[in-house]
Amino acid sequence: MYSDLFSSLDCMQAGKFSVLLWIIPIVMASLFVTSSSWSQSYTKTCLSLISTNSETRQKSLLGFPLMLFALMMMLLILNFLGLIPFVYGPTSNIWISASLAIVFWSMLIFSGWIKFPMESAAHFAPSGAPNMFIPFLVVIETVSILIRPLTLTIRIIANISAGHIIMGLIATSLTTCSYMTLGPVMAVHIGYNMFEVFVCSVQAYVFALLIKLYGEEHPVMF
């Protein structure tokens, strides 16, 4: 009978090991997430997104820090959904991840060019640059700005999808291993599920952090 790689995520194939295959890693990962030390450190990390050293920038982009925090919480929930059996992980879909990246990137680009067109144009050619290098600087800066949605999309899709594939491979090995090797493989399965919780949290934070860094390049009115 033919079965593809992703069918290994179906715990119905695990038979008598189906409970061990999913319940124990989910319980262990839940205990890890709800632990006080992890939750406190991640809460401080989340709050760093809504802090800024520039009051002028806060006035220029009202609500932007709060939007970043909401974005990260949404990505965190979507990433965690992909760890639940029989639930599709939305952030592993290229259309969803690309749509999020393009929307937030274009929002900052259009906001800067509509409100501050001169300052946005001056960003392509830094002051003091030799005139002969200005065309090259404009091309380089344009390319670096245009590829930002692509890098945002590939980063989150690659990390989330790779984690799901490895989890599927470990689950497949659990269904075929003997009683002698069940213990070590189960330990690897539990450990990797906890590692995936960490990866999902980091990817949600990195996505929002990069949007924040792009927002710091937004022109401000002095």
N, C-alpha and C positions, 0 to 999 in steps of 0.2 A: 504493500500500500504506500502510495506516494505521500510525503508530507514535506512542506517547505520549512525554512528556518524559523519563521515567526509562529508556526503552529505549535512550537515547543512551549510557547507562553500559555497554551490552553491547558489548565490544570486537570481537565477531564482525562487527559492521557496519562496522568500520573497514577491513576488507580488507587491502590491502597495507600500511596504516599501523598495523596492530594492535600490532606489536612496539614501534614508536616511541611509540605512544599510551600504553602502560602501563609498559614496562620502564624506559625512561629516567627518567621522573619518580620511580618507586619507588627506583631506584638513587640518584638525587640526594637524595631525601628521607632515605634510609638513611644516606648519608654525612653529611647535616646532623645527624641524630639522634645518630650515633655520634661526632661531633666532640667533642673534649675540653672546649672552652670551654662549649658548650651543655650537655653532660652534667653538668659540674661545677656550673654555675649552677642547673640544674633540680634537682640533688641537694640543694643547699643550700635551695632553696625547699621541697622535699618534707620535709626534716628540720625545717623551721619548724613544720610541722603537729603534730609530736609533742613540741614544746617548750611549756612553760607556766610562768608565773611564780608560780603558786599551788600549794603543796604540799597544801593542804587540798582543793583541787579535784581534784588527782590521786588523793587517797584516796577522794573521793566518787564519782568515775567511773573506777574501776580498769579499765585496758585501753582506755580511750576514745582516747587518742592513737595507740596502735598500730592500732586499728580504723580511724581516719581515714586512716592511711598505707596500710593494705590497701585501703580503699575507693578512694582516689585511684589506686593502681596498677591496680585492677580496671577503673576507668573509663578509664584511659589505654589499657589493652589493648583494651577494647571499642571505643573511639573509633578506634584505629589499624586495627582489623579492618575498619571501614567504608571505609578507603582502599584496600583490596586488591580487585582486580577479582573479580567473581563471589562476593564475600563480603558478606553482609548486615550492616549496621551496627546492632547491637542498641540503642545509645543513641538512635538516631533513631526508635525505636518508642515511642509514648506510653505503652503499658502497662508496658514495662520501666522507663523513666525515672520514670514516676509511682509505680511500686511501690517503687523505691529511695528516692524522696523521702518517700513516706508512711511507709515502715518506719522510717527513721532519725529522721524528725521525731516520729512517734508514740512511738518508744522514749524519746526525751528527755522528751516531755510526760508520759507515764505514769510514768516513773521519778521525775520531780519531784513529781507529785501523790501517788504512793504513799508515797514516803519522807519528803517534807517538804510535807504539805498546807497547813499554815499559811503557810509561806514562799512557796509557789507562789501562794496566794490573795493574799498581800500584794503580789506583783509587779504585780497589776492596778491597784492604787491606791498610788502612791508616797507616802511619808511627807511631810507638809507640804502636800499638795494641798488646796485649799479643798473643803469638803464638797459644795458645790453643783456642782462639776465632777467629782466622783468617778464618778457614773453614766456620764458621757460618756467619761471616761478608761477605764473598764472596757470599754465598747463598742469604743472605738478599739483598745485593746490586744488584745481578743479577735479582732477582724477581722484585725489585723496578724499574729497568731499563726496563724490559720486559713488565710491565703493563702500561707503559707510553702511548703507542698508544691507549690502551683500555680506559684509563681515559680521554684522549683528545676526543675520539670519543663519549663516553657516555655523557660527560659534554655538548657538543654542541647539540647533538641529543635530549637529555632529555629536555633541556631548550627550544629549538625551537619547538619541537613537542608538548610539554605541552602547550605552548602558543597558538599554532594553534588549539588545541582541545578546550581550554577554549574560544577562540574567536568563534569557531563554536557553542558552547553551548549558548553563549550570543546571537549570531545571530539567533539561533533557538527560543530562548525565545522572541526575538523581533518580529518574524513572528506570534507568537501566543498570544502576550500580548494585553490587551485592551487599549483603548485610555487614560484611567486613569493612567495606569502604563507605558505608552510609554515614557514619559519624563524621569523618573528615570532610566529606563533600557537603554535608548539611552545615557544618561550621563555616565553610567557604561561602555557602549560599546565604547564611545569616549575615556574615561579615560584609559581603558585597551589597546586600540590601541596605545595610546601614551606611555603607559608603555611597550608595546611590542617593540616599537622603541628603547627605552632605553635598553631593554634586548638584542636585536639584536646587538646594538652597543657594549655593555659590553662583550658579548660572542665572538665577533670578536676580541676585544682587549685581552681578557683573553687567547684565543687560541694562538695568536701571542706572548703574554707575556710569556707563558709557553715554547714555542719553544725557545724564547730568553734565558730563565733560563736554559734550557737544553744545549743551545749553550755555556753558560758560564762555563759549566763543560768540554767543549772540551779542550784537552791538547794544550798548546802553546809552541812555541820554544823560549827559553830565550836567 
